């Protein structure tokens, strides 16, 4: 098993993330996705939550999942924000854990704003 420190791959967004923002995540791996990953990553993204004061928080919804040869893109819409936690960093921390058992490393994490806050 390989373990990655989230601080080696994660860079926070260079834009303000607000409720209703739509962002595109790009995750590049050092190996190709397996068929298992291609089928199950959308479910992982869709159901991903984090804990806050003994509550499970679902911060975003998956709009589109695009498998790539060595990674994937995910278009997500922000549905809840936490000003005290970096939700994307928490999510980024969980991504390498999925690939640890197959000794696949995350090489790149990139997040881009597609649409901003809708008034």
Residue pairs with C-beta under 8 A, 6 or more apart in sequence:
1 100
1 101
1 103
2 100
2 103
2 104
2 105
3 96
3 100
4 96
4 100
4 105
4 106
6 89
6 92
6 93
6 96
9 92
9 96
9 106
9 107
9 108
9 109
10 88
10 89
10 92
10 93
10 109
11 109
12 86
12 88
12 89
13 23
13 88
13 111
13 113
15 113
15 116
17 23
17 78
17 81
17 88
17 113
18 78
18 81
18 116
18 117
19 78
19 79
19 80
19 81
19 117
20 77
20 78
20 115
20 117
20 118
21 77
21 78
21 113
21 115
21 116
21 117
22 63
22 75
22 76
22 77
22 78
22 113
22 114
22 115
23 75
23 76
23 78
23 111
23 112
23 113
23 114
24 73
24 74
24 75
24 76
24 111
24 112
24 114
25 73
25 74
25 75
25 76
25 109
25 110
25 111
26 71
26 72
26 73
26 108
26 109
26 110
26 111
26 112
27 71
27 72
27 73
27 74
27 95
27 106
27 108
27 109
27 110
28 68
28 70
28 71
28 106
28 107
28 108
28 110
29 70
29 71
29 99
29 104
29 105
29 106
29 107
30 70
30 104
30 105
30 107
31 70
31 102
31 104
31 105
32 69
32 70
33 41
33 67
33 68
33 69
33 70
33 71
33 72
34 102
37 67
37 98
37 99
38 67
41 65
41 67
41 72
41 74
41 98
42 62
42 65
44 98
45 62
45 65
45 74
45 76
46 61
46 62
47 58
48 58
48 91
48 94
49 56
49 57
49 58
49 59
50 56
50 57
50 59
50 85
50 87
50 90
50 91
51 57
52 82
52 85
57 80
57 82
58 79
58 80
59 78
59 79
59 80
59 81
59 82
59 87
60 76
60 77
60 78
60 79
60 80
60 87
61 76
61 77
61 79
62 74
62 75
62 76
63 75
63 76
63 77
64 73
64 74
64 75
65 72
65 73
65 74
65 75
66 72
66 73
66 74
66 75
70 107
71 107
71 108
75 114
81 87
88 111
92 109
95 106
95 109
96 105
96 106
99 105
99 106
